[in-house]
C-alpha cells in the first residue's frame, strides 16, 4: 500500500493555507506593533524568530494531530479486520505522511516573513525609512493574503477574486487594529 498522493496533497494544501494565513496575520501584527516605533534590526529579528516559533508550533501540532487521527483509523481497521497492523506498510506510511505534511507546515511561516522582510532589509541598510518600509511590508502582506485567498478558491474567477479580496480585507482590519493599538500606547 502506497501513500495516497491526492489525500496527502489535500492535507498539505489545507494546512498550508491555514498556516500561511496565520503567519501573514502574525507578521502584520509584528510590523504594526513594532515597525512604527522600533528599529529595523529589532523588527527583522522579531519577525523571523516569531515565524520560526510559529513554524515549529504548527509543524509539531500538525504532526501530532495527523498521527493521532491516523492511529485511530488504524485501530478501527484492526478491529474490523481482526488483525494487528503493527509494522505494516500502512502504519509506516502514516508516519511518513504526517512527517511530510508537518515539514511543509514548519517552513510555511517563513514565506510571508521573507516577502515582508524585503523592505525592512532596505530600511536596515538605509535605503528606506523604517516607516515607509513598514507600510510597504504591510502592502506585501495584504498582497500575499490576496494571492493565497485567490489561489485557494475553487470556483470561477469572480469567486476566486472575491475570496482573495475577503482575505485581504480581514488582513487590513487586523493591521488597522494593530496600528491603532500601537499609536494609542
N, C-alpha and C positions, 0 to 999 in steps of 0.2 A: 504494500500500500504506500503510495507516494503522497506528498503534500498536495492538498487541493489548492492549486495556484489561484483560481478565481476567488475562493474564500479568503486566502491569505492576502491577496491584493485588496479585497474589500475591507478587511480589518485594518490593513496599513493605511488605506485611504481614509477610513473613518477616524482612526486615532490621529493620523497626521493632520487632518483638518481641525479636529478638536484642539490639538496641541499647538498648531500654528496660530490659531485664534487666541488661545490663552497666552502664548508667548508674545504675540503682537500687542495685545492689550497690556501685558506686563511691561513691555518695552515703552509703550506710550506713557504708562504711569511713571516709570523711572524718569523719562525725559521731562514730562510735565512737572514732576515733583522736584527735580534737581538741576536740570539743564538751564533753567532760567535764573538760578541763583548760585550755582557752583562753578567749578572749573571743568574744562573738557576732560582732563585726565580722570577725575573722580567720577564723572558721568560714564565714561567709557569702561572703567573698572567695574562700576556698579552694574552697568548694562551686561557685560559679559559674565560676571560672577553670578548674577541673578539668572541669566539664561542657562548657564551650566547647572546651577542648582535646580532650576525648573526641569531641565532635560533629564537629570538623574532621577528626580522625583517622579516625573511622568514615565520614564522608561522602566523604572523598578515597579511602579504601581501597575503599569500595563502588563509587565511580565507576570506579576503575581496574580492579577485578575484573569489573564488568559490561561495561565497554568491551572488555577483553581477551577475555572469553568470546564476546561478540557478534562481534568481529572474526574470531575463529577460525571461528565459524559462517558468516560471510560468505565466508571463504576456502574452506570446504568447498563452499558453494553455487557459488562461482565455478568451482571445479574440476569440479563436477557439470554445470554449465550451459555450461562452456567460454566464459565471457564475463566481462568486467570489470564489477563492480557499483559502482565508484567514482563518487561524485557522484550516486547514485540516491536515491530516496525511502527505500529500505530502509536505506541507510547513514546518511542524515540522522536517521532515526527511532532508530537505535541510540544516537547521541549524545544525542538529546532524551530518550530513555528513561532512560539512565544518569544524566543530569543531574537528572531529576525524582526518581528514587529517591534519589540522593545528597543532594538538598536536604532531603527529608523526614528522612533519617537524620541530617543535620547538625544539625537543630533538636531531634531526639528527646531527647537527654540533658537538655535544659532542662526537660522535663516533670517528671521526678522531683525535679529541683533546685528548681523553683518550688513544687511541692507540699510538699516537706520544709522549705523555707526559711520558710514562713509562721510556725511557732512560733519559729524562730530570729530572725526580724524582731521578733516580740513580745518576745523577750529583749533584743534590741538596744535597743528603746525602753523597756525597764524594766518591761514588763507581766508577764513570766515570768522566773524564774531560769533561767540557761543549762542547768543540769542537767535541769530539768523540760522545757524546750523541746527538748532533745536526745532525751529519751525519747518525747515526742510526735512529733517528727520521725521517729524510728525506727518508731513505730507507723504513721505515714502511709506510710513507705516499704514496710513489710510489707503494708499495705493495698493499695498500688499493685501490688505483686507478686501479691497475691491476685486483684485485679480483672483485671489483664492476663493472668494464668495462666488464669483462668476464661474470659475472652473468647477466648483463643487455642485453646481446646479445641473440637473439632467434634462430639464425641459428645453424649449426653444430659446432662441437668442434673447427675446424680450424677458422671459422669466429668469434667464441667467443674469442679465444685466440688473434686473430688479433685486435679485438675491445679493449680487455684489454691492449694489448701492446700499442695500439694507445693512450689510455688514460694515461698510464704510461709515454709514450714518451712526451706528451704535459705537463705532470706534471714535467718531467725532464727539459724541456725547461723553464718552469716557474721558477723552482728552480735555474737554471743556470743564468737566467736574474737577479733574486733577489740576488743571491750570487755575481754576477759581480757588481751590483749596490752597494751592501754593501761594497765590497772590494775597490771600487773606492772612497768612501766617507771617 
